[in-house]
């Protein structure tokens, strides 16, 4: 057994076990910690496959931002998860149907190598062995698929703005700053001269 094969089995076993613990843990904080462990081991598998860019993106974006955000939100918000789990059985049929569809898709992807072994040889972009995959990925994204890449970014931006607008709630008892009114006001509106008689001041 080579060293690369040994690390592959180690990363794979830990990743699968931590993924199972994500859905099996009763404590949501423990689930997020197991999710971080799963991401780290998946990054190790990407490193073994030679995809160092995907491995670093998985660590920086998912572990460093998304999973930590989940952890802080779970720890800081007083969420009653028992009440959230009530009524989950009524959505079980929909979940089973979606799970079966995903299982069929995974089986089709896995069986495609058996049905048509030459599926990997029909790649659109040829692989250049003289440059690293990060540079090759950047060249492909920003030349051949630049419009699709920018379109995906625009869709994510619209989704983010939509989520902010839908969750934004204005409270009536909170004073808010009106910048346009402050800029356009006159001197007479900002100052008031009061003539106070002697002995009647504060």
C-alpha positions in Angstrom: 0.0 0.0 0.0 1.4 3.3 -1.1 1.4 6.5 1.1 -1.2 8.2 -1.2 -3.5 5.2 -1.0 -3.2 5.1 2.8 -4.2 8.8 3.1 -7.0 8.3 0.7 -8.6 5.6 2.9 -8.0 7.7 6.0 -9.6 10.8 4.5 -12.5 8.8 3.0 -13.4 6.9 6.2 -13.3 10.1 8.3 -15.3 12.1 5.8 -18.0 9.4 5.5 -18.2 9.0 9.3 -18.3 12.7 10.0 -21.1 13.1 7.3 -23.1 10.5 9.1 -22.6 12.2 12.4 -23.8 15.5 10.9 -27.3 14.1 10.4 -27.2 11.8 13.5 -26.1 14.3 16.1 -28.9 15.7 18.3 -26.9 18.8 19.2 -26.8 21.3 16.3 -23.5 22.7 17.4 -21.9 19.2 17.2 -23.5 18.8 13.7 -21.7 21.9 12.5 -18.4 20.8 14.0 -18.7 17.4 12.2 -19.6 19.3 9.0 -16.3 21.2 9.3 -14.4 17.9 9.9 -16.1 16.5 6.8 -15.1 19.6 4.7 -11.5 19.3 5.9 -11.2 15.6 4.9 -12.9 16.3 1.5 -10.3 19.0 0.9 -7.6 16.4 1.7 -9.2 14.1 -1.0 -9.1 17.0 -3.5 -5.4 17.5 -2.7 -4.7 13.8 -3.4 -6.6 14.1 -6.7 -4.4 17.1 -7.7 -7.1 19.7 -7.5 -5.4 22.0 -5.0 -7.6 25.0 -6.1 -10.8 23.2 -5.1 -9.3 22.0 -1.9 -8.3 25.5 -0.8 -11.6 27.0 -1.9 -13.3 24.3 0.2 -11.2 25.3 3.2 -11.4 29.1 2.8 -15.0 29.5 1.7 -16.9 26.6 3.3 -14.9 26.0 6.4 -13.7 29.6 7.0 -17.0 31.3 6.2 -20.1 29.2 5.7 -19.6 26.6 8.4 -18.2 29.1 11.0 -21.3 31.3 10.2 -23.5 28.3 10.8 -21.7 27.7 14.1 -22.0 31.2 15.4 -25.7 31.5 14.3 -26.5 28.2 16.0 -24.7 29.2 19.2 -25.9 32.8 19.4 -29.5 32.4 18.4 -31.9 30.8 20.9 -33.6 28.5 18.5 -36.1 26.0 19.7 -35.2 23.0 17.5 -37.8 20.8 19.2 -40.6 23.0 17.8 -38.9 23.1 14.4 -38.9 19.4 14.2 -42.7 19.2 14.8 -44.6 18.4 11.7 -41.6 17.0 9.9 -43.4 13.7 9.1 -45.9 15.5 6.8 -43.0 16.4 4.5 -41.5 12.9 4.6 -43.0 11.7 1.3 -41.6 14.7 -0.5 -38.2 14.1 1.1 -38.3 10.4 0.1 -39.1 11.3 -3.5 -36.3 13.9 -3.7 -33.9 11.4 -2.1 -34.8 8.7 -4.7 -34.3 11.1 -7.5 -30.9 12.0 -6.2 -30.0 8.3 -5.7 -31.0 7.5 -9.3 -28.9 10.4 -10.6 -25.9 9.2 -8.6 -26.3 5.7 -9.9 -26.6 6.9 -13.5 -23.4 9.0 -13.1 -21.6 6.0 -11.5 -22.9 3.6 -14.1 -22.0 5.8 -17.0 -18.4 4.6 -16.8 -19.7 1.1 -17.3 -22.3 1.9 -20.0 -20.0 4.2 -22.0 -16.3 3.9 -21.0 -15.3 6.6 -23.5 -17.4 9.3 -21.7 -14.3 10.8 -20.2 -12.6 11.1 -23.5 -15.2 13.5 -24.9 -14.2 16.5 -22.9 -14.7 19.9 -24.6 -11.6 21.6 -23.2 -8.3 19.7 -23.7 -6.1 19.3 -20.7 -2.7 21.0 -20.9 -0.2 19.2 -18.7 2.3 22.0 -18.9 0.4 24.3 -16.5 -1.1 23.8 -13.1 -4.9 23.3 -12.8 -5.5 26.6 -11.0 -4.1 28.5 -14.0 -6.0 26.3 -16.4 -9.2 26.7 -14.5 -8.8 30.5 -14.6 -8.1 30.5 -18.3 -11.2 28.4 -19.0 -13.5 30.4 -16.7 -12.5 33.8 -17.9 -12.2 33.1 -21.6 -14.6 30.3 -22.7 -17.2 30.6 -19.9 -16.8 34.2 -18.9 -20.5 35.2 -19.6 -21.8 32.1 -17.8 -19.5 32.9 -14.9 -20.7 36.6 -14.7 -24.3 35.5 -15.1 -24.0 33.1 -12.1 -22.5 35.9 -10.1 -25.5 38.2 -11.0 -27.9 35.5 -10.0 -26.3 35.1 -6.6 -26.3 38.8 -6.1 -30.0 39.1 -6.9 -30.7 36.1 -4.6 -28.7 37.8 -1.8 -30.5 41.1 -2.3 -33.9 39.3 -2.3 -33.1 37.5 0.9 -32.2 40.8 2.6 -35.4 42.5 1.3 -37.6 39.6 2.4 -36.1 39.4 5.9 -35.9 43.2 6.5 -38.3 44.4 9.1 -38.8 48.0 10.0 -39.7 48.7 13.6 -42.0 51.6 14.2 -40.5 52.5 17.6 -36.9 53.0 16.3 -35.7 56.4 15.1 -34.1 56.2 11.7 -31.7 58.6 9.9 -33.0 60.4 6.8 -29.9 61.5 5.0 -31.6 63.4 2.2 -33.6 65.4 4.7 -30.5 66.3 6.6 -28.6 67.4 3.5 -31.4 69.5 2.0 -32.5 71.3 5.2 -32.1 75.0 5.5 -30.5 77.1 8.2 -33.8 78.2 9.6 -34.8 74.6 10.1 -31.6 73.7 12.0 -31.4 76.6 14.4 -33.9 78.3 16.6 -33.3 81.6 18.4 -35.2 81.9 21.6 -35.3 85.2 23.6 -35.1 84.3 27.3 -35.9 86.9 29.9 -33.5 87.5 32.7 -34.0 85.1 35.6 -36.3 82.7 33.6 -33.6 80.5 32.1 -32.6 77.0 33.0 
